[in-house]
């Protein structure tokens, strides 16, 4: 589909309005085609092309019928992950390369989190595993496959950088299907060791020790990279999904 310049300009104006929206709802009405044609001073074909472009960016939802129209949509990490997966699959990206990228971003996130003013958040990170491991309860492999990436995302959130948070979230989402990572976390001893390492990282972050948090995160991620079966690490994205 060829997008003309008028449609791109209309899409840019609508995108600015969507991104500036201050409400907390997931979707909200921007108007009908007729209403937006009047507001933007363009024809119906231009509005429809602009809407298609914004649909691809997951910024609008178009609904037909009596209660239909064009609705703004809050950007989500899932949309970014989906687009990133398509691109990285086309480049034959491997899980090894994803983990190598996390080895760059993850330690930086830990260092920034240790410097963050959110004391409550840093305390919450320190007690992250307590509800699951309380009274000696074991963490199952299924639970762990959700909890471990959540810990990394929370560290990234505490970094205070939306860029770091986005990158780490995308890397966690894309690496999750790796059969090799599932094998690592299928071992109870490795799960226990990861909890111990995460706790030590959280302690450094809680104590405001940026260099120590960075070093501990780096050591942990290197350990994962060395532990995962190389055959799984070197498979392209999209293969052997769990």
C-alpha positions as CSV (number, residue, x, y, z in Angstrom):
1,X,0.0,0.0,0.0
2,X,1.4,3.4,-1.0
3,X,0.8,6.1,1.6
4,X,0.7,9.7,0.2
5,X,2.2,12.7,1.9
6,X,-1.2,14.1,3.0
7,X,-2.1,10.8,4.7
8,X,1.3,10.7,6.5
9,X,0.8,14.3,7.7
10,X,-2.7,13.4,8.9
11,X,-1.3,10.3,10.6
12,X,1.4,12.4,12.3
13,X,-1.2,14.9,13.6
14,X,-3.4,12.1,15.0
15,X,-0.4,10.3,16.5
16,X,0.6,13.5,18.3
17,X,-2.9,13.8,19.7
18,X,-2.9,10.1,20.8
19,X,0.5,10.3,22.5
20,X,-0.5,13.5,24.3
21,X,-3.7,11.9,25.7
22,X,-3.7,12.1,29.5
23,X,-6.5,9.7,30.4
24,X,-5.7,6.2,31.8
25,X,-8.2,4.3,29.5
26,X,-6.7,1.8,27.0
27,X,-8.9,3.1,24.1
28,X,-10.9,6.3,23.5
29,X,-12.8,7.8,20.6
30,X,-11.0,10.2,18.3
31,X,-14.1,10.7,16.1
32,X,-15.8,9.3,13.1
33,X,-14.3,9.5,9.6
34,X,-16.6,12.5,8.8
35,X,-15.6,14.3,12.0
36,X,-11.9,13.8,11.4
37,X,-12.2,14.8,7.8
38,X,-13.5,18.2,9.0
39,X,-11.0,18.6,11.8
40,X,-8.0,17.8,9.5
41,X,-9.4,19.3,6.3
42,X,-8.7,16.1,4.2
43,X,-10.8,13.7,2.2
44,X,-12.0,10.3,3.1
45,X,-9.3,8.3,1.2
46,X,-6.6,10.3,3.1
47,X,-8.3,9.6,6.5
48,X,-8.5,5.9,5.7
49,X,-4.9,5.7,4.6
50,X,-3.8,7.6,7.8
51,X,-5.9,5.2,9.9
52,X,-4.3,2.1,8.2
53,X,-0.9,3.5,8.9
54,X,-1.7,4.1,12.6
55,X,-3.3,0.7,12.8
56,X,0.1,-0.8,11.8
57,X,1.7,1.2,14.5
58,X,-1.0,-0.1,16.9
59,X,-2.0,3.5,17.8
60,X,-5.6,3.3,16.6
61,X,-8.5,0.8,16.3
62,X,-11.0,1.3,13.6
63,X,-14.5,0.0,14.2
64,X,-17.4,-0.1,11.8
65,X,-21.1,0.2,12.5
66,X,-23.4,2.5,14.5
67,X,-21.0,2.9,17.4
68,X,-18.0,2.7,15.2
69,X,-15.3,5.3,14.5
70,X,-11.6,5.7,14.9
71,X,-10.3,5.1,18.5
72,X,-7.0,6.1,19.9
73,X,-5.0,3.3,21.6
74,X,-2.4,3.4,24.3
75,X,1.0,2.2,23.0
76,X,2.0,-1.1,24.5
77,X,5.2,-3.1,24.9
78,X,3.5,-6.1,23.3
79,X,3.1,-4.1,20.1
80,X,6.8,-3.1,20.1
81,X,7.8,-6.8,20.8
82,X,5.7,-8.0,17.9
83,X,7.3,-5.6,15.5
84,X,10.8,-6.3,16.9
85,X,10.3,-10.1,16.5
86,X,9.3,-9.7,12.8
87,X,12.5,-7.6,12.1
88,X,14.8,-9.8,14.1
89,X,13.5,-13.0,12.6
90,X,14.1,-11.6,9.2
91,X,17.7,-11.0,10.3
92,X,18.1,-14.6,11.6
93,X,18.7,-13.3,15.1
94,X,19.6,-16.0,17.6
95,X,18.8,-16.3,21.3
96,X,22.5,-15.9,22.0
97,X,22.4,-12.5,20.4
98,X,19.4,-11.5,22.5
99,X,21.2,-12.6,25.7
100,X,24.3,-10.7,24.6
101,X,22.2,-7.6,24.2
102,X,20.7,-8.1,27.7
103,X,24.3,-8.5,29.0
104,X,24.9,-4.9,27.8
105,X,21.6,-3.4,29.0
106,X,20.9,-5.4,32.1
107,X,23.9,-4.3,34.2
108,X,23.3,-0.7,33.2
109,X,19.7,-1.0,34.4
110,X,20.9,-2.3,37.7
111,X,23.4,0.5,38.2
112,X,20.7,3.2,37.4
113,X,18.2,1.5,39.7
114,X,20.6,1.7,42.6
115,X,20.7,5.5,42.1
116,X,17.0,5.9,41.8
117,X,15.1,7.9,44.4
118,X,12.2,5.4,44.6
119,X,13.1,3.9,48.0
120,X,9.8,2.0,48.2
121,X,10.4,0.4,44.8
122,X,14.0,-0.6,45.8
123,X,12.6,-2.2,49.0
124,X,9.9,-4.0,47.0
125,X,12.6,-5.4,44.7
126,X,14.5,-6.7,47.7
127,X,11.4,-8.6,48.9
128,X,10.4,-9.7,45.4
129,X,10.7,-13.4,46.0
130,X,9.3,-13.5,49.6
131,X,5.7,-14.2,48.8
132,X,6.6,-17.2,46.7
133,X,9.3,-18.6,48.8
134,X,7.7,-17.9,52.2
135,X,7.6,-20.9,54.6
136,X,10.0,-22.8,52.4
137,X,7.6,-23.1,49.5
138,X,9.4,-24.1,46.3
139,X,9.1,-22.1,43.1
140,X,7.9,-24.3,40.2
141,X,9.5,-24.1,36.8
142,X,6.3,-22.6,35.4
143,X,6.2,-19.9,38.0
144,X,9.9,-19.2,37.6
145,X,9.6,-18.7,33.8
146,X,7.2,-15.8,34.7
147,X,9.0,-14.5,37.8
148,X,12.6,-14.3,36.5
149,X,11.8,-12.0,33.6
150,X,9.5,-9.9,35.8
151,X,12.4,-9.3,38.2
152,X,14.5,-8.1,35.2
153,X,11.7,-5.8,34.1
154,X,11.3,-4.4,37.6
155,X,15.0,-3.6,37.8
156,X,14.7,-1.8,34.4
157,X,11.6,0.1,35.6
158,X,13.5,1.3,38.7
159,X,16.3,2.6,36.4
160,X,14.0,5.5,35.7
161,X,14.8,5.3,32.0
162,X,11.8,4.5,29.6
163,X,14.4,3.5,27.0
164,X,16.1,1.0,29.2
165,X,12.7,-0.3,30.4
166,X,11.5,-0.8,26.8
167,X,14.7,-2.5,25.7
168,X,14.8,-4.9,28.6
169,X,11.1,-5.7,28.3
170,X,11.4,-6.5,24.6
171,X,14.5,-8.7,25.2
172,X,12.7,-10.6,28.0
173,X,9.7,-11.2,25.8
174,X,11.7,-12.4,22.8
175,X,14.0,-14.6,24.8
176,X,11.2,-16.3,26.8
177,X,10.4,-19.0,24.2
178,X,14.0,-20.4,24.2
179,X,14.0,-24.1,24.9
180,X,17.5,-23.7,26.4
181,X,16.3,-21.2,28.9
182,X,13.4,-23.4,29.8
183,X,15.9,-26.2,30.4
184,X,18.0,-24.1,32.7
185,X,15.0,-23.1,34.8
186,X,13.7,-26.6,34.8
187,X,16.5,-27.5,37.3
188,X,15.5,-26.7,40.9
189,X,19.1,-26.1,41.9
190,X,19.5,-23.5,39.1
191,X,16.3,-21.8,40.1
192,X,17.5,-21.6,43.7
193,X,20.8,-20.2,42.6
194,X,19.0,-17.6,40.4
195,X,16.9,-16.5,43.3
196,X,20.0,-16.1,45.4
197,X,21.7,-14.1,42.7
198,X,18.6,-11.9,42.2
199,X,18.4,-11.3,45.9
200,X,22.1,-10.2,46.0
201,X,21.5,-7.8,43.1
202,X,18.4,-6.4,44.8
203,X,20.4,-5.9,48.0
204,X,23.0,-3.9,46.2
205,X,20.2,-1.8,44.5
206,X,18.5,-1.3,47.8
207,X,21.7,-0.1,49.3
208,X,22.4,2.3,46.6
209,X,25.5,0.5,45.5
210,X,25.5,1.1,41.8
211,X,28.8,-0.5,40.9
212,X,28.1,-3.6,42.9
213,X,24.6,-4.0,41.4
214,X,26.1,-3.6,38.0
215,X,28.8,-6.2,38.6
216,X,26.4,-8.7,40.2
217,X,23.9,-8.4,37.3
218,X,26.7,-8.8,34.8
219,X,28.0,-12.0,36.5
220,X,24.5,-13.4,36.7
221,X,23.8,-12.8,33.0
222,X,27.1,-14.2,32.0
223,X,26.3,-17.3,34.0
224,X,23.0,-17.8,32.1
225,X,24.8,-17.3,28.8
226,X,27.3,-20.0,29.8
227,X,24.7,-22.4,31.2
228,X,22.2,-22.5,28.3
229,X,22.8,-25.3,25.8
230,X,24.7,-23.8,22.9
231,X,22.4,-25.6,20.4
232,X,19.5,-23.7,21.8
233,X,21.4,-20.4,21.9
234,X,22.3,-20.6,18.3
235,X,18.8,-21.3,17.0
236,X,17.1,-18.4,15.2
237,X,14.1,-16.7,16.8
238,X,10.8,-18.5,16.3
239,X,12.2,-22.1,16.5
240,X,11.7,-24.6,19.4
241,X,9.3,-22.3,21.2
242,X,8.1,-23.8,24.5
